[in-house]
Amino acid sequence: MTTAISHPATVPTRGSIADFVRQLRRSWIGMVGLCMLLVMIILAVFAPWIAPYDPYQPVRARIDTIYAPPSAEHLLGTDDGGKDVLSQFIYGARVSLIVGFVASLITVTVGGLVGMLAGYYGGRIGTILMRITDIFLVIPDLPLYVVLVALLGPSIWNIILAISLISWTTTARLIFAQVISVKERLFVLRARAIGASDGHIIRRHVFPQVLPILLAQNALVISVVILSEAGLAFLGLGDPTLVSWGAMLNFAFGRGAISIGAWWALLPPGLGIVWLVLAWTLLGYALEEIVNPRLRTHHLMPQRQPHSTRA
């Protein structure tokens, strides 16, 4: 008489993703952040059709177009070069979103891979990977960004590379702690007992468990990346061939916008950075509540009040 050994239950990724989306739709914080993000994505994607002028060319070669105040012709005025601020603002969203998406994708991929390998294998491999993570973790971010971009050259891809080299450490630490917990669960132990390979276990059992955490972490990393790119561009290390919000602020501060009261050259790019970072922060906070039941319960469930007693 033979006994059939059942295959360990795998995590239903489709059901988990559907439930993940369903919970996100119930979160008003997440929906507000998502709507704010969609506004910027629409501006960036349809910039050639939405922008009224070429952001790289002066509207007219006349002295009265330099720091011209907002008007019906130029809703956000012009800058020191006579270029339309609204058009620059719309095109600037492209740089922030591209840097945010690409750098965060690299950051989360590297951090997630390091964390999963260190947490699953442990031992000497885990120790080496985590010590490397600790070394990068203690290095100050902004000074190293400045050094790397100054050495490599001010371009959008060098900025992405510089940010990605440092920003993966937090993700690695987070995934490392989660994988240590996941690999001791019953379905992973069953898979190992029937002879499943390490690659199969990581791909089919461990990765689906940490995927929601990676999504939440990715949203939070993007907001940090956008701020880092804006800071580098403000310091004059942005890509000189592209219009970005940080570069707009750099030119406005360096070319007398404050002294003449040209607030329209300062306020739009600053608000754009705040808007986009706030959108990703709200979305990341909502995703974090979804993947962390304790946060979700504390936020959604009202605290019970003690019953009043009468003497």
N, C-alpha and C positions, 0 to 999 in steps of 0.2 A: 504494500500500500504506500503510495507516494503522496507527499504533501506539497501542494503548489505554493510557491512563495510569491506573494503579490508584490508588484512593483510599487515602490514608495510613492506616495501622493506628491505630485508636483504642484507648484503654485499656479493657479489659472491666471495667466497674464492678461488675457482678454477681459476676464471678469474683473480683475483687480484694476485695470485701467479704466473700465467703464464705471466702476464704483468710485474711483479716484475723480473722474470728471463729474460724476453726479454730486459728490460732496463739495467740489469746487463751485458748482453752480449754486449751491445752498449758502455759500459764504458771501455776504455782501461786500466784505473787505476785498476778497479776491476778485469779484466781478467789477468793482470800481477800479482796481488796479489793472485788470484786463482791458476795460474800456479805455482807460487813459493810455495804455500801451498801444491799442489798436489805432487811436488817433494819430500817434506819432509814426506808426508803421505806414498808415495811409499817406501821410505827408511825405515820407521818405520814398515810397514806391512810386507815387505819382508826382514827384517833384517837378519834372520837366513840364507837366501840364498845369500844375497848380501855381508855380512861381511866376509872377508877372514879368520879371526881367531876368536877364542873365546875371547870376551872382558874381561872376568874375570880371564883368565889364562895367565901367561907369555908365550911368543912364544918359548923361550928356557931358560933353567936355566944357563945362562952365563952372566958374567959381561959386555961383550961388547954389550948386548942388552938393557942396561939401558941408556935411553935418546939417543938411536941410531938415527941418522938423517934420513930424508926421502931417500928411495932407491927404486929400482925396486921390492924388496921383501916386503917392508913396505912403501907404498906411502906417508904416513904421519908420518913416524918414529914410535918410541916407547916412552913410558913414563918412570917414575922412577922405575916402577916395571917390566919393560920389556914387557909390554902389548901393543898390536898394537893400535895406536891412531885412525886409520881409523875405525876399528871395534868398538871401544868405541864411536866414533862420531856417527856412524850409530845407535847403540843401544840407545844412549843418546836422539835421537829424539823421541823415544817411551815415555820416562818419561815426556818430555815437552808437548807432544801432549795429553797424558792421563790426566795429571794434568790440562792442559788448557781446554780440553773438559769437563771433569767432574766438575771441580770447577766452570767454567763459566755457565754450565747448572744449577747447584744448585743456583748460584748467581742470574742468570736471572730469574729463577723460583720463588725464594723467593722474590726478588725485584719486579718482575712483579705482584705477588699475593698481596703483601703489597700495592703497588701503586694502583692497580685496586680497592681493597676493600676500601682504604682510599679515593680515588677520587670518587668512585660511591656512597658510603653511606654518606661520609662527616660527619658533626656534631661531636658528641663525639667520635665515632669510628675513623673517619679520624684524629681528633686532637691527639688521643692517639697514633695511628700508626705513625703519622708524628713526634711526639715528641720522640718516640723510635728511629725512623730513624735519627733524629738530634743528639741524644746521640751517636749513633754508628758512625755518620758522622764526629764528632769532635775528635774521638779517633785516634791517630797516627797509621798508618797501620803497618809499619815494626816492631816497638818495641813490639806491641801486637802479631804479628806473631811469633817473637822470643820467647816471654814468653810462648805462648800456645804450640808451638812445643817442647820447652824445658820441659814443664810440662807433655805433653802427650806422648812424645817420638818421635824420628826422624824416621818417616815412611811416605810413600807416602800418605796414607789415612789421617794421622794426619795433613800433610801439606795441603791437600785439605780441610779438615774441618776448619783449622785455617784461610785459605784464604776466604772460603765461609762465615764465620761468620761476616766478616767485609766488603766485597766487594759488597754487595747487595744494599747498601744505595743509590748510584748514580742512579741505575736502578729504584729504588722505587720512587725517586724524579721525574725522567723523565716521568715515566708512570702515576704518580699522576697528573702531569700537563696536560698530554694528555687526560686522562679519564675525567677530569673536563670539558674539551671542548667537548668531544664526547657525554657525557650523556645529553647535552642540544641540540643536533641536532634533526632534525625533525623525523627521523625514530625511534629514541629511545623514543621520546615523544609519538609517535603513538603506539608503542609497549606497553608502560606503560598505555596508555589510554584504550586499549582493554583488559587489565587485565593480560598481560604477567608477569610471575614471575621474580624476580630479577635475579635468576640463569639463566633463559632463556635469559634475556636481556644481561647479562654479557657474556654468552657463544656464542650467535648468533649475537650480534650487537656490543658489546664493544671490545671483544677480537680480532675479525678480523681486527678492525681498528688499534689496537696497536701492532699486530703481526709483521708487517714490521719494526717498531721501535725496537721491542725486538730483531729481527734478526740483525739489524745494531748494537745495543748496545752489543749483544753477541760477535760479532767479535771484538769490541774494548775491551771488558772485557777480552777476551782470551789473548790478547797481554799483558795486565797488569798482569794477573795471571802467564804467562810464565816468565816474569821478576821477579815477586815475588818469584816463585819457584827457579829460578836460584840464586837469592840473598840469600835465605835461605840455599841452598846447598853450595854456596860459603862460607858462614859463618860456615859451618860444621854441619848444621842441616838437611841435606838431608838424604834420606833413604840409610843406609850403604850397603844394600844388592843389590842396583841397580846402574847401571852406568848412570849418568846424566851429562849434560854439565856443570852445576854449580859445581858438585863434581870434574870434571876434572880440572876446573880452581882452585878450592880449593887445590887439590893435587899439581898442577903445581906451584902455588905461595908458598905453604908451604914446598916444597921439592926441592927448588933450581933450578927450570927451568930458572928463570930470570938470576941468577948469572952465569950460564954456557951457556946462549944464546940459550936455547932449545925452539925456537919460535914455533916449530911444536906442542908442548904440550899446548900452550896458544892460538894460532890463530884459529885453527879449532872450538873448542867449543865456543869461542867468536863470530866468524862469524856465527855459527849455531844459536845462540841466536838472533843475529841481523837479520839474514835472516827470521827466523820464526816470529819475532815480526813485521818486516817490511811487511811481507806477510799479516798478520792479520790486520795491520794498513791500508794498501792500500785497502784491501777488505772492512774493516769497513768504510773507507772514501767514497768508492763508494756506499755502501749501505745507508749511511747517505745522500748522494746526492739524491738517489732515493726516499727516504721517506720524504725528505724536498724539496719541489718544488722550494723554493726561492734559496737554495744553488745550485740546478741543473740549474735553469735559469741563475744565475749569472756565473756559470762555463762554460756552453755550449753556451750561446747566446753571440755573440760578441757585444760590445757596439757600438752604432751608432755614427759615426763621424759627426760633424757639416759640412754642405756644405760650401765650400769656395766661397766667393763672390769677384767679381772683381770690382774695382772702375770704 
